[in-house]
């Protein structure tokens, strides 16, 4: 038997708010099964997908791109290459950001080195 979770449990397990989960459902990112009483029921499969959404968002991927990815995912294995392309595009964006961050780190390290030299020169004069 498949373990199921109510939306409040999913919110606790994923760290996402109930309104966020409902919004993702509105966008078509989540498609929980509805019980007779209209309660949303999620499975471990949905929890795994929610974790993917969270990780994709953490990389800076916009919800619109995640939505495109989700539509491709629903179509099955025939869209794997297209999904890989989306992931590669996001990876390239992150590499660009990584390069910018490295430039900032280099700047700070150079400034610290300059100040260390000044400090050493000042202390040697005393």
N, CA, C and O of each residue as an XYZ file, in Angstrom:
504
protein
N       0.833     -1.180      0.000
C       0.000      0.000      0.000
C       0.884      1.252      0.000
O       1.882      1.316      0.718
N       0.516      2.221     -0.795
C       1.267      3.455     -0.933
C       0.954      4.404      0.224
O      -0.209      4.647      0.547
N       2.005      4.930      0.837
C       1.826      5.915      1.912
C       1.313      7.207      1.297
O       1.798      7.647      0.255
N       0.334      7.806      1.949
C      -0.207      9.075      1.475
C      -0.064     10.125      2.564
O       0.031      9.821      3.753
N      -0.054     11.378      2.110
C       0.143     12.504      3.008
C      -0.888     13.576      2.692
O      -1.212     13.819      1.530
N      -1.393     14.207      3.728
C      -2.273     15.362      3.541
C      -1.402     16.585      3.307
O      -0.201     16.565      3.575
N      -2.008     17.636      2.812
C      -1.240     18.829      2.454
C      -0.493     19.405      3.654
O       0.618     19.913      3.499
N      -1.076     19.336      4.828
C      -0.392     19.859      6.028
C       0.864     19.042      6.331
O       1.881     19.597      6.746
N       0.796     17.740      6.125
C       1.971     16.886      6.337
C       3.050     17.188      5.296
O       4.237     17.227      5.618
N       2.631     17.400      4.058
C       3.571     17.720      2.991
C       4.256     19.053      3.286
O       5.456     19.204      3.057
N       3.500     20.000      3.785
C       4.076     21.304      4.144
C       5.153     21.122      5.213
O       6.229     21.714      5.126
N       4.863     20.313      6.206
C       5.836     20.063      7.270
C       7.062     19.341      6.734
O       8.191     19.703      7.067
N       6.852     18.330      5.911
C       7.961     17.530      5.386
C       8.847     18.295      4.408
O      10.054     18.060      4.351
N       8.263     19.198      3.648
C       9.025     19.895      2.603
C       9.483     21.287      3.006
O      10.379     21.857      2.382
N       8.868     21.834      4.051
C       9.201     23.193      4.443
C       8.507     24.257      3.600
O       8.773     25.449      3.754
N       7.624     23.829      2.714
C       6.855     24.772      1.903
C       5.531     25.054      2.601
O       4.991     24.191      3.292
N       5.023     26.240      2.421
C       3.747     26.575      3.051
C       2.593     25.932      2.279
O       2.730     25.574      1.109
N       1.480     25.797      2.946
C       0.280     25.261      2.294
C      -0.137     26.151      1.123
O      -0.466     25.625      0.059
N      -0.136     27.488      1.278
C      -0.473     28.322      0.116
C       0.486     28.110     -1.071
O       0.061     28.152     -2.225
N       1.763     27.887     -0.787
C       2.722     27.632     -1.869
C       2.381     26.326     -2.579
O       2.392     26.261     -3.809
N       2.081     25.298     -1.811
C       1.716     24.006     -2.412
C       0.453     24.152     -3.262
O       0.364     23.575     -4.345
N      -0.511     24.912     -2.781
C      -1.742     25.150     -3.554
C      -1.432     25.940     -4.826
O      -1.996     25.667     -5.886
N      -0.534     26.918     -4.714
C      -0.131     27.708     -5.884
C       0.545     26.814     -6.919
O       0.269     26.920     -8.114
N       1.424     25.940     -6.458
C       2.080     25.011     -7.391
C       1.047     24.113     -8.074
O       1.201     23.758     -9.242
N       0.011     23.755     -7.349
C      -1.064     22.966     -7.946
C      -1.787     23.790     -9.011
O      -2.095     23.284    -10.090
N      -2.055     25.056     -8.707
C      -2.709     25.952     -9.665
C      -1.884     26.084    -10.949
O      -2.430     26.132    -12.051
N      -0.554     26.141    -10.781
C       0.336     26.244    -11.939
C       0.415     24.942    -12.737
O       0.885     24.929    -13.874
N      -0.046     23.857    -12.134
C       0.039     22.563    -12.799
C       1.311     21.804    -12.461
O       1.585     20.755    -13.044
N       2.086     22.328    -11.525
C       3.311     21.636    -11.121
C       3.011     20.430    -10.247
O       3.731     19.433    -10.286
N       1.956     20.521     -9.468
C       1.539     19.416     -8.603
C       0.141     18.979     -9.003
O      -0.717     19.798     -9.332
N      -0.066     17.679     -8.968
C      -1.381     17.137     -9.306
C      -1.755     16.055     -8.295
O      -1.805     14.869     -8.622
N      -2.018     16.490     -7.056
C      -2.372     15.494     -6.045
C      -3.739     14.877     -6.344
O      -4.611     15.496     -6.953
N      -3.881     13.655     -5.898
C      -5.166     12.967     -6.035
C      -6.112     13.565     -5.004
O      -5.710     13.869     -3.881
N      -7.363     13.732     -5.391
C      -8.371     14.260     -4.451
C      -9.190     13.097     -3.906
O      -9.621     12.219     -4.652
N      -9.394     13.107     -2.605
C     -10.251     12.112     -1.982
C     -11.710     12.507     -2.179
O     -12.010     13.577     -2.708
N     -12.598     11.642     -1.751
C     -14.031     11.900     -1.856
C     -14.394     13.214     -1.164
O     -15.248     13.958     -1.646
N     -13.746     13.496     -0.034
C     -14.016     14.730      0.700
C     -13.261     15.932      0.111
O     -13.258     17.015      0.695
N     -12.626     15.731     -1.043
C     -11.891     16.747     -1.798
C     -10.544     17.122     -1.175
O      -9.918     18.093     -1.600
N     -10.087     16.354     -0.162
C      -8.767     16.600      0.411
C      -7.698     16.162     -0.586
O      -7.838     15.143     -1.261
N      -6.641     16.945     -0.662
C      -5.505     16.585     -1.514
C      -4.713     15.491     -0.803
O      -4.465     15.563      0.400
N      -4.325     14.486     -1.567
C      -3.492     13.423     -1.020
C      -2.246     13.282     -1.883
O      -2.332     13.160     -3.105
N      -1.097     13.300     -1.234
C       0.191     13.211     -1.902
C       0.852     11.879     -1.552
O       0.568     11.287     -0.511
N       1.727     11.424     -2.428
C       2.490     10.203     -2.180
C       3.978     10.555     -2.134
O       4.367     11.707     -2.329
N       4.785      9.553     -1.875
C       6.236      9.768     -1.872
C       6.722     10.251     -3.242
O       7.708     10.982     -3.337
N       6.034      9.841     -4.280
C       6.402     10.287     -5.631
C       6.247     11.815     -5.738
O       7.121     12.493     -6.279
N       5.146     12.341     -5.227
C       4.946     13.797     -5.237
C       5.971     14.498     -4.342
O       6.466     15.573     -4.680
N       6.282     13.885     -3.205
C       7.286     14.475     -2.313
C       8.637     14.581     -3.020
O       9.336     15.586     -2.894
N       8.988     13.554     -3.751
C      10.235     13.567     -4.511
C      10.209     14.683     -5.563
O      11.194     15.399     -5.744
N       9.083     14.818     -6.245
C       8.934     15.863     -7.266
C       9.005     17.250     -6.620
O       9.617     18.159     -7.182
N       8.396     17.419     -5.465
C       8.450     18.697     -4.756
C       9.904     19.024     -4.401
O      10.328     20.174     -4.507
N      10.654     18.021     -3.984
C      12.066     18.260     -3.671
C      12.837     18.674     -4.916
O      13.741     19.507     -4.834
N      12.489     18.101     -6.073
C      13.120     18.555     -7.322
C      12.782     20.023     -7.574
O      13.663     20.813     -7.913
N      11.527     20.388     -7.411
C      11.098     21.777     -7.633
C      11.890     22.709     -6.712
O      12.385     23.748     -7.147
N      12.003     22.331     -5.443
C      12.744     23.157     -4.494
C      14.206     23.319     -4.917
O      14.757     24.418     -4.856
N      14.827     22.222     -5.345
C      16.231     22.295     -5.772
C      16.377     23.123     -7.033
O      17.320     23.905     -7.157
N      15.455     22.959     -7.972
C      15.509     23.734     -9.213
C      15.371     25.222     -8.897
O      16.100     26.048     -9.447
N      14.433     25.561     -8.010
C      14.265     26.966     -7.609
C      15.527     27.478     -6.920
O      15.922     28.627     -7.120
N      16.155     26.636     -6.116
C      17.372     27.037     -5.405
C      18.505     27.354     -6.385
O      19.402     28.134     -6.065
N      18.467     26.757     -7.566
C      19.480     27.062     -8.585
C      19.162     28.353     -9.314
O      19.951     28.820    -10.136
N      18.003     28.930     -9.014
C      17.588     30.150     -9.687
C      16.684     29.904    -10.880
O      16.328     30.843    -11.591
N      16.311     28.658    -11.108
C      15.433     28.354    -12.241
C      14.059     28.960    -11.981
O      13.465     28.716    -10.931
N      13.547     29.749    -12.928
C      12.226     30.353    -12.727
C      11.104     29.307    -12.795
O      11.243     28.263    -13.433
N       9.995     29.617    -12.123
C       8.862     28.691    -12.124
C       8.368     28.402    -13.534
O       7.916     27.290    -13.806
N       8.442     29.366    -14.426
C       7.994     29.133    -15.802
C       8.821     28.030    -16.460
O       8.282     27.197    -17.190
N      10.115     28.026    -16.204
C      10.991     26.994    -16.768
C      10.731     25.646    -16.092
O      10.768     24.601    -16.742
N      10.471     25.680    -14.800
C      10.138     24.442    -14.079
C       8.822     23.882    -14.612
O       8.657     22.669    -14.736
N       7.902     24.766    -14.921
C       6.613     24.348    -15.485
C       6.821     23.679    -16.847
O       6.200     22.657    -17.137
N       7.685     24.248    -17.673
C       8.009     23.635    -18.966
C       8.610     22.254    -18.745
O       8.239     21.288    -19.412
N       9.537     22.173    -17.803
C      10.165     20.900    -17.466
C       9.105     19.879    -17.023
O       9.143     18.715    -17.422
N       8.160     20.338    -16.191
C       7.111     19.451    -15.678
C       6.243     18.909    -16.810
O       5.884     17.732    -16.810
N       5.906     19.769    -17.776
C       5.098     19.317    -18.912
C       5.848     18.271    -19.725
O       5.257     17.295    -20.187
N       7.140     18.476    -19.897
C       7.956     17.494    -20.612
C       8.027     16.182    -19.828
O       7.946     15.097    -20.403
N       8.176     16.298    -18.531
C       8.254     15.122    -17.656
C       6.992     14.269    -17.775
O       7.056     13.040    -17.787
N       5.851     14.939    -17.862
C       4.576     14.221    -17.976
C       4.489     13.408    -19.268
O       3.756     12.421    -19.342
N       5.237     13.828    -20.277
C       5.197     13.146    -21.571
C       6.057     11.890    -21.609
O       6.003     11.131    -22.576
N       6.844     11.666    -20.572
C       7.609     10.432    -20.478
C       9.011     10.517    -21.054
O       9.561     11.597    -21.273
N       9.568      9.338    -21.290
C      10.964      9.202    -21.684
C      11.321      9.868    -23.005
O      12.486     10.194    -23.235
N      10.361     10.071    -23.859
C      10.669     10.657    -25.165
C      11.145     12.107    -25.060
O      11.653     12.661    -26.034
N      10.985     12.726    -23.884
C      11.384     14.122    -23.708
C      12.651     14.277    -22.877
O      12.989     15.386    -22.464
N      13.345     13.190    -22.631
C      14.533     13.253    -21.779
C      15.565     14.227    -22.332
O      16.139     15.005    -21.570
N      15.813     14.204    -23.623
C      16.820     15.103    -24.206
C      16.428     16.564    -24.000
O      17.286     17.401    -23.721
N      15.154     16.873    -24.134
C      14.696     18.248    -23.921
C      14.870     18.657    -22.464
O      15.228     19.798    -22.173
N      14.616     17.723    -21.551
C      14.787     18.022    -20.135
C      16.262     18.226    -19.801
O      16.613     19.097    -19.004
N      17.114     17.423    -20.413
C      18.555     17.591    -20.212
C      18.981     18.972    -20.693
O      19.804     19.625    -20.051
N      18.431     19.418    -21.808
C      18.761     20.745    -22.336
C      18.401     21.833    -21.330
O      19.179     22.762    -21.116
N      17.235     21.722    -20.718
C      16.820     22.701    -19.702
C      17.805     22.694    -18.534
O      18.201     23.751    -18.044
N      18.197     21.505    -18.094
C      19.136     21.399    -16.983
C      20.506     21.962    -17.362
O      21.158     22.622    -16.552
N      20.935     21.699    -18.591
C      22.224     22.227    -19.057
C      22.200     23.755    -19.130
O      23.182     24.410    -18.782
N      21.086     24.315    -19.580
C      20.968     25.771    -19.635
C      21.091     26.373    -18.237
O      21.774     27.380    -18.046
N      20.432     25.756    -17.271
C      20.505     26.265    -15.902
C      21.909     26.091    -15.348
O      22.399     26.945    -14.609
N      22.550     25.003    -15.698
C      23.923     24.769    -15.256
C      24.848     25.863    -15.797
O      25.724     26.350    -15.081
N      24.653     26.243    -17.052
C      25.468     27.307    -17.643
C      25.235     28.644    -16.929
O      26.174     29.410    -16.712
N      24.003     28.910    -16.575
C      23.701     30.132    -15.817
C      24.458     30.115    -14.493
O      25.041     31.123    -14.093
N      24.448     28.972    -13.818
C      25.134     28.860    -12.539
C      26.645     29.015    -12.698
O      27.301     29.624    -11.853
N      27.199     28.462    -13.783
C      28.639     28.620    -14.025
C      28.978     30.098    -14.220
O      30.017     30.564    -13.752
N      28.112     30.829    -14.905
C      28.314     32.269    -15.073
C      28.295     32.992    -13.742
O      29.131     33.858    -13.483
N      27.339     32.636    -12.900
C      27.253     33.243    -11.567
C      28.463     32.869    -10.725
O      28.985     33.684     -9.964
N      28.898     31.631    -10.874
C      30.073     31.163    -10.135
C      31.304     31.984    -10.519
O      32.104     32.346     -9.656
N      31.456     32.277    -11.803
C      32.588     33.072    -12.270
C      32.528     34.487    -11.687
O      33.549     35.040    -11.277
N      31.322     35.069    -11.654
C      31.175     36.406    -11.069
C      31.517     36.391     -9.583
O      32.192     37.293     -9.087
N      31.057     35.379     -8.887
C      31.339     35.263     -7.454
C      32.845     35.109     -7.239
O      33.404     35.700     -6.315
N      33.501     34.316     -8.088
C      34.946     34.140     -7.957
C      35.677     35.466     -8.165
O      36.669     35.739     -7.488
N      35.198     36.285     -9.088
C      35.794     37.614     -9.279
C      35.664     38.458     -8.015
O      36.602     39.164     -7.646
N      34.527     38.395     -7.358
C      34.320     39.137     -6.113
C      35.253     38.623     -5.005
O      35.843     39.398     -4.253
N      35.362     37.304     -4.935
C      36.254     36.707     -3.931
C      37.691     37.137     -4.195
O      38.411     37.505     -3.267
N      38.108     37.093     -5.450
C      39.469     37.511     -5.811
C      39.707     38.963     -5.422
O      40.765     39.299     -4.890
N      38.728     39.824     -5.685
C      38.840     41.236     -5.315
C      39.074     41.382     -3.813
O      39.974     42.101     -3.381
N      38.247     40.687     -3.022
C      38.366     40.778     -1.563
C      39.709     40.239     -1.082
O      40.339     40.822     -0.199
N      40.141     39.129     -1.664
C      41.425     38.553     -1.263
C      42.578     39.488     -1.615
O      43.519     39.630     -0.834
N      42.512     40.123     -2.779
C      43.552     41.072     -3.168
C      43.579     42.273     -2.225
O      44.649     42.742     -1.838
N      42.408     42.760     -1.863
C      42.331     43.901     -0.949
C      42.900     43.522      0.413
O      43.641     44.304      1.008
N      42.568     42.343      0.910
C      43.097     41.877      2.190
C      44.618     41.742      2.130
O      45.324     42.092      3.076
N      45.108     41.229      1.003
C      46.557     41.072      0.832
C      47.240     42.444      0.829
O      48.299     42.613      1.435
N      46.644     43.407      0.157
C      47.174     44.769      0.125
C      47.253     45.344      1.543
O      48.261     45.937      1.927
N      46.168     45.161      2.320
C      46.144     45.669      3.683
C      47.146     44.928      4.572
O      47.747     45.529      5.462
N      47.324     43.644      4.338
C      48.311     42.873      5.109
C      49.712     43.412      4.841
O      50.524     43.514      5.760
N      49.999     43.757      3.582
C      51.310     44.324      3.235
C      51.490     45.695      3.893
O      52.554     45.995      4.435
N      50.448     46.518      3.841
C      50.522     47.830      4.494
C      50.753     47.692      5.999
O      51.558     48.416      6.584
N      50.047     46.769      6.604
C      50.173     46.544      8.046
C      51.585     46.092      8.381
O      52.201     46.582      9.327
N      52.092     45.144      7.587
C      53.450     44.645      7.827
C      54.463     45.771      7.666
O      55.395     45.873      8.463
N      54.302     46.608      6.662
C      55.210     47.741      6.417
C      55.129     48.732      7.577
O      56.153     49.234      8.042
N      53.922     49.010      8.036
C      53.721     49.948      9.138
C      54.372     49.405     10.417
O      55.054     50.136     11.135
N      54.153     48.130     10.688
C      54.703     47.521     11.918
C      56.233     47.454     11.856
O      56.893     47.568     12.889
N      56.802     47.272     10.668
C      58.257     47.209     10.509
C      58.883     48.583     10.760
O      60.036     48.664     11.183
N      58.152     49.639     10.511
C      58.665     51.003     10.714
C      58.667     51.406     12.176
O      59.344     52.362     12.554
N      57.937     50.706     12.982
C      57.859     51.086     14.414
C      58.910     50.439     15.234
O      58.972     50.659     16.443
